Amino acid sequence: MVFYANFCMNTGDGPNDKGANRYHILHNVERSLRSLQSDHIDLYQIHRFDDTTPIEETLRALDDLVRSGKVRYIGASNFAAWQLARANTIAELRGWSPFVSVQNHYHMFERDQEREIIPYCNAHNVGLIPFFPLAGGFLTGKYKRGEGAPAGSRGENSPYVQKYMTDANYDKVEKMTAWAEERGYSMVDLAHAWLLAHPAVCSVISGATKVEQIQANAKGADWQLNEDELAAINEILG
C-alpha cells in the first residue's frame, strides 16, 4: 500500500498552524503518520507554494524527514514552473531531497500545464500528477446539452463544473464519446488514457464514491493511446 499525504493547509488559529514552516511540517507529518497508522509516508506533498516561508526552510525540514525515514519522497502541488525549478535547484545545490512530483490542475479542457510545467517535468524527470482529471465530472459524458446537470451531481451547484457547460465543449465531448465508443471504451476511459499518454504523467488523482467508479477510472490505464489516436483526440480538442 502506498501512503500519500499533503501539508500546508490550515490546522488551527496559531501562527505556526499553517504554511510550509518547519514547525508545521514536523507537527503535521506526525499527525499524518498516526492517522495512516504507518511508520512512513511514501509521498509527502506541499499543498501550495508558501511565499511567507523561505523555501530553504521548507526544503531542509523535508530533507530531514527523508533522512529520518519518516518520508520516502517529497512532492509539490499547485506550483508554477519557476517555483518548482527554484526549489529543485536549491535542493540540488545543498544536497537535499528534491521534489520528485508536482500535483497540478490538468485535463482535456485545462491545458496551461503544457506551456511550462510539462516541459520542465520532461526535462528534469519530475512526475506530473493531474487532479480533477474529469473536470468535476463533465468529462464523464453524463452532462447532456440542454438537459442541465443530473440530480445529485456536482454540476448542480458547482461553478467549476458549470463553466465547462458551453456548446463548444459539448461538441467536443460528444465527438470524443462517439470516438471512444467506436473502440469499445467510454469517455471516462479516454479522459484518463489521454492524460496517461503524456510521458510526464506518472499517476492520476481521480475521485470516486463507489467501487464501480474506481473500477471505471482504473480501466483507462489499460488503454494506451498510440500516436495516431492521440493526434485524433488533440484535433478534436483543438
Contacts in CASP RR format, 6 or more apart in sequence:
PFRMAT RR
TARGET T0000
AUTHOR 0000-0000-0000
METHOD contacts of the structure
MODEL  1
MVFYANFCMNTGDGPNDKGANRYHILHNVERSLRSLQSDHIDLYQIHRFD
DTTPIEETLRALDDLVRSGKVRYIGASNFAAWQLARANTIAELRGWSPFV
SVQNHYHMFERDQEREIIPYCNAHNVGLIPFFPLAGGFLTGKYKRGEGAP
AGSRGENSPYVQKYMTDANYDKVEKMTAWAEERGYSMVDLAHAWLLAHPA
VCSVISGATKVEQIQANAKGADWQLNEDELAAINEILG
2 42 0 8 1.000
2 43 0 8 1.000
3 36 0 8 1.000
3 38 0 8 1.000
3 40 0 8 1.000
3 41 0 8 1.000
3 42 0 8 1.000
3 43 0 8 1.000
4 41 0 8 1.000
4 42 0 8 1.000
4 43 0 8 1.000
4 44 0 8 1.000
4 45 0 8 1.000
5 28 0 8 1.000
5 29 0 8 1.000
5 32 0 8 1.000
5 36 0 8 1.000
5 41 0 8 1.000
5 43 0 8 1.000
5 44 0 8 1.000
5 45 0 8 1.000
6 44 0 8 1.000
6 45 0 8 1.000
6 46 0 8 1.000
6 47 0 8 1.000
6 77 0 8 1.000
7 19 0 8 1.000
7 20 0 8 1.000
7 24 0 8 1.000
7 25 0 8 1.000
7 28 0 8 1.000
7 29 0 8 1.000
7 32 0 8 1.000
7 44 0 8 1.000
7 45 0 8 1.000
7 46 0 8 1.000
7 47 0 8 1.000
8 18 0 8 1.000
8 19 0 8 1.000
8 20 0 8 1.000
8 24 0 8 1.000
8 46 0 8 1.000
8 47 0 8 1.000
8 48 0 8 1.000
8 50 0 8 1.000
9 18 0 8 1.000
9 47 0 8 1.000
10 17 0 8 1.000
10 18 0 8 1.000
10 19 0 8 1.000
11 17 0 8 1.000
11 18 0 8 1.000
11 24 0 8 1.000
11 27 0 8 1.000
11 28 0 8 1.000
11 31 0 8 1.000
12 18 0 8 1.000
16 23 0 8 1.000
16 24 0 8 1.000
16 27 0 8 1.000
17 24 0 8 1.000
18 24 0 8 1.000
19 50 0 8 1.000
19 52 0 8 1.000
19 53 0 8 1.000
20 46 0 8 1.000
20 49 0 8 1.000
20 50 0 8 1.000
20 53 0 8 1.000
20 57 0 8 1.000
20 58 0 8 1.000
21 50 0 8 1.000
21 53 0 8 1.000
21 57 0 8 1.000
21 58 0 8 1.000
21 61 0 8 1.000
22 57 0 8 1.000
22 58 0 8 1.000
22 60 0 8 1.000
22 61 0 8 1.000
25 58 0 8 1.000
25 61 0 8 1.000
25 62 0 8 1.000
25 65 0 8 1.000
26 61 0 8 1.000
26 65 0 8 1.000
29 41 0 8 1.000
29 44 0 8 1.000
29 65 0 8 1.000
29 70 0 8 1.000
29 71 0 8 1.000
32 41 0 8 1.000
32 44 0 8 1.000
33 39 0 8 1.000
33 40 0 8 1.000
33 41 0 8 1.000
33 70 0 8 1.000
39 70 0 8 1.000
40 69 0 8 1.000
40 70 0 8 1.000
40 71 0 8 1.000
40 72 0 8 1.000
41 70 0 8 1.000
41 71 0 8 1.000
41 72 0 8 1.000
42 72 0 8 1.000
42 73 0 8 1.000
43 72 0 8 1.000
43 73 0 8 1.000
43 74 0 8 1.000
43 75 0 8 1.000
43 100 0 8 1.000
43 101 0 8 1.000
44 62 0 8 1.000
44 65 0 8 1.000
44 71 0 8 1.000
44 73 0 8 1.000
44 74 0 8 1.000
44 75 0 8 1.000
45 74 0 8 1.000
45 75 0 8 1.000
45 76 0 8 1.000
45 77 0 8 1.000
45 101 0 8 1.000
45 103 0 8 1.000
46 58 0 8 1.000
46 62 0 8 1.000
46 74 0 8 1.000
46 75 0 8 1.000
46 76 0 8 1.000
46 77 0 8 1.000
47 77 0 8 1.000
47 78 0 8 1.000
48 77 0 8 1.000
48 78 0 8 1.000
48 79 0 8 1.000
49 76 0 8 1.000
49 78 0 8 1.000
49 79 0 8 1.000
49 80 0 8 1.000
49 83 0 8 1.000
50 58 0 8 1.000
55 86 0 8 1.000
55 87 0 8 1.000
55 90 0 8 1.000
56 90 0 8 1.000
56 94 0 8 1.000
58 87 0 8 1.000
59 87 0 8 1.000
59 90 0 8 1.000
59 91 0 8 1.000
59 94 0 8 1.000
59 96 0 8 1.000
59 97 0 8 1.000
60 94 0 8 1.000
60 96 0 8 1.000
62 71 0 8 1.000
62 74 0 8 1.000
62 96 0 8 1.000
62 97 0 8 1.000
63 91 0 8 1.000
63 95 0 8 1.000
63 96 0 8 1.000
63 97 0 8 1.000
65 71 0 8 1.000
65 74 0 8 1.000
66 72 0 8 1.000
66 73 0 8 1.000
66 74 0 8 1.000
66 97 0 8 1.000
67 97 0 8 1.000
73 97 0 8 1.000
73 100 0 8 1.000
73 101 0 8 1.000
74 97 0 8 1.000
74 98 0 8 1.000
74 99 0 8 1.000
74 100 0 8 1.000
75 99 0 8 1.000
75 100 0 8 1.000
75 101 0 8 1.000
75 102 0 8 1.000
75 103 0 8 1.000
76 83 0 8 1.000
76 84 0 8 1.000
76 87 0 8 1.000
76 99 0 8 1.000
76 101 0 8 1.000
76 102 0 8 1.000
76 103 0 8 1.000
77 102 0 8 1.000
77 103 0 8 1.000
77 104 0 8 1.000
78 103 0 8 1.000
78 104 0 8 1.000
78 105 0 8 1.000
79 87 0 8 1.000
79 99 0 8 1.000
79 102 0 8 1.000
79 104 0 8 1.000
79 117 0 8 1.000
80 116 0 8 1.000
80 117 0 8 1.000
81 116 0 8 1.000
81 117 0 8 1.000
81 119 0 8 1.000
81 120 0 8 1.000
82 116 0 8 1.000
84 99 0 8 1.000
84 102 0 8 1.000
84 117 0 8 1.000
84 120 0 8 1.000
84 126 0 8 1.000
85 120 0 8 1.000
85 124 0 8 1.000
87 98 0 8 1.000
87 99 0 8 1.000
88 98 0 8 1.000
88 99 0 8 1.000
88 124 0 8 1.000
88 126 0 8 1.000
90 96 0 8 1.000
91 97 0 8 1.000
91 98 0 8 1.000
91 99 0 8 1.000
92 98 0 8 1.000
99 126 0 8 1.000
100 126 0 8 1.000
100 127 0 8 1.000
101 126 0 8 1.000
101 127 0 8 1.000
101 128 0 8 1.000
101 129 0 8 1.000
101 202 0 8 1.000
102 117 0 8 1.000
102 121 0 8 1.000
102 126 0 8 1.000
102 127 0 8 1.000
102 128 0 8 1.000
102 129 0 8 1.000
103 128 0 8 1.000
103 129 0 8 1.000
103 130 0 8 1.000
103 131 0 8 1.000
103 205 0 8 1.000
104 113 0 8 1.000
104 117 0 8 1.000
104 128 0 8 1.000
104 129 0 8 1.000
104 130 0 8 1.000
104 131 0 8 1.000
105 112 0 8 1.000
105 113 0 8 1.000
105 130 0 8 1.000
105 131 0 8 1.000
105 132 0 8 1.000
106 113 0 8 1.000
106 128 0 8 1.000
106 130 0 8 1.000
106 131 0 8 1.000
106 133 0 8 1.000
106 195 0 8 1.000
106 201 0 8 1.000
107 130 0 8 1.000
107 132 0 8 1.000
107 133 0 8 1.000
107 134 0 8 1.000
107 135 0 8 1.000
107 139 0 8 1.000
107 191 0 8 1.000
107 195 0 8 1.000
108 135 0 8 1.000
108 139 0 8 1.000
108 172 0 8 1.000
108 176 0 8 1.000
108 191 0 8 1.000
108 194 0 8 1.000
108 237 0 8 1.000
109 135 0 8 1.000
109 138 0 8 1.000
109 139 0 8 1.000
109 164 0 8 1.000
109 169 0 8 1.000
109 237 0 8 1.000
110 132 0 8 1.000
110 135 0 8 1.000
113 128 0 8 1.000
113 130 0 8 1.000
117 128 0 8 1.000
118 128 0 8 1.000
118 198 0 8 1.000
118 200 0 8 1.000
120 126 0 8 1.000
121 127 0 8 1.000
121 128 0 8 1.000
121 200 0 8 1.000
122 199 0 8 1.000
122 200 0 8 1.000
126 200 0 8 1.000
127 200 0 8 1.000
127 201 0 8 1.000
127 202 0 8 1.000
128 198 0 8 1.000
128 200 0 8 1.000
128 201 0 8 1.000
128 202 0 8 1.000
129 201 0 8 1.000
129 202 0 8 1.000
129 203 0 8 1.000
129 204 0 8 1.000
129 205 0 8 1.000
130 195 0 8 1.000
130 201 0 8 1.000
130 204 0 8 1.000
130 205 0 8 1.000
131 205 0 8 1.000
132 160 0 8 1.000
133 139 0 8 1.000
133 191 0 8 1.000
133 192 0 8 1.000
133 195 0 8 1.000
133 204 0 8 1.000
133 205 0 8 1.000
133 206 0 8 1.000
134 140 0 8 1.000
134 188 0 8 1.000
134 191 0 8 1.000
134 206 0 8 1.000
135 161 0 8 1.000
135 164 0 8 1.000
136 154 0 8 1.000
136 155 0 8 1.000
136 158 0 8 1.000
136 160 0 8 1.000
136 161 0 8 1.000
137 143 0 8 1.000
137 153 0 8 1.000
137 154 0 8 1.000
137 155 0 8 1.000
137 161 0 8 1.000
138 155 0 8 1.000
138 161 0 8 1.000
138 164 0 8 1.000
138 165 0 8 1.000
138 169 0 8 1.000
138 173 0 8 1.000
139 173 0 8 1.000
139 187 0 8 1.000
139 188 0 8 1.000
139 191 0 8 1.000
140 187 0 8 1.000
140 188 0 8 1.000
140 191 0 8 1.000
141 173 0 8 1.000
141 177 0 8 1.000
141 187 0 8 1.000
141 188 0 8 1.000
142 150 0 8 1.000
142 153 0 8 1.000
143 149 0 8 1.000
143 150 0 8 1.000
143 153 0 8 1.000
143 155 0 8 1.000
143 161 0 8 1.000
143 165 0 8 1.000
143 170 0 8 1.000
143 173 0 8 1.000
145 167 0 8 1.000
145 170 0 8 1.000
145 174 0 8 1.000
148 165 0 8 1.000
149 155 0 8 1.000
149 156 0 8 1.000
149 161 0 8 1.000
149 162 0 8 1.000
149 165 0 8 1.000
150 156 0 8 1.000
153 161 0 8 1.000
154 161 0 8 1.000
155 161 0 8 1.000
155 162 0 8 1.000
172 236 0 8 1.000
172 237 0 8 1.000
173 187 0 8 1.000
175 236 0 8 1.000
176 187 0 8 1.000
176 190 0 8 1.000
176 233 0 8 1.000
176 236 0 8 1.000
176 237 0 8 1.000
177 186 0 8 1.000
177 187 0 8 1.000
177 190 0 8 1.000
179 190 0 8 1.000
179 232 0 8 1.000
179 233 0 8 1.000
179 236 0 8 1.000
180 186 0 8 1.000
180 187 0 8 1.000
180 189 0 8 1.000
180 190 0 8 1.000
185 193 0 8 1.000
185 219 0 8 1.000
185 220 0 8 1.000
185 223 0 8 1.000
186 216 0 8 1.000
186 219 0 8 1.000
188 216 0 8 1.000
188 217 0 8 1.000
188 219 0 8 1.000
188 220 0 8 1.000
189 216 0 8 1.000
189 219 0 8 1.000
189 220 0 8 1.000
189 223 0 8 1.000
190 220 0 8 1.000
190 223 0 8 1.000
190 233 0 8 1.000
192 204 0 8 1.000
192 206 0 8 1.000
192 217 0 8 1.000
192 219 0 8 1.000
192 220 0 8 1.000
192 221 0 8 1.000
192 223 0 8 1.000
193 220 0 8 1.000
193 221 0 8 1.000
193 223 0 8 1.000
193 224 0 8 1.000
193 225 0 8 1.000
194 225 0 8 1.000
194 230 0 8 1.000
194 233 0 8 1.000
195 201 0 8 1.000
195 204 0 8 1.000
196 204 0 8 1.000
196 220 0 8 1.000
196 221 0 8 1.000
196 224 0 8 1.000
197 224 0 8 1.000
197 225 0 8 1.000
197 230 0 8 1.000
204 217 0 8 1.000
206 217 0 8 1.000
207 213 0 8 1.000
207 217 0 8 1.000
208 214 0 8 1.000
208 217 0 8 1.000
225 233 0 8 1.000
END
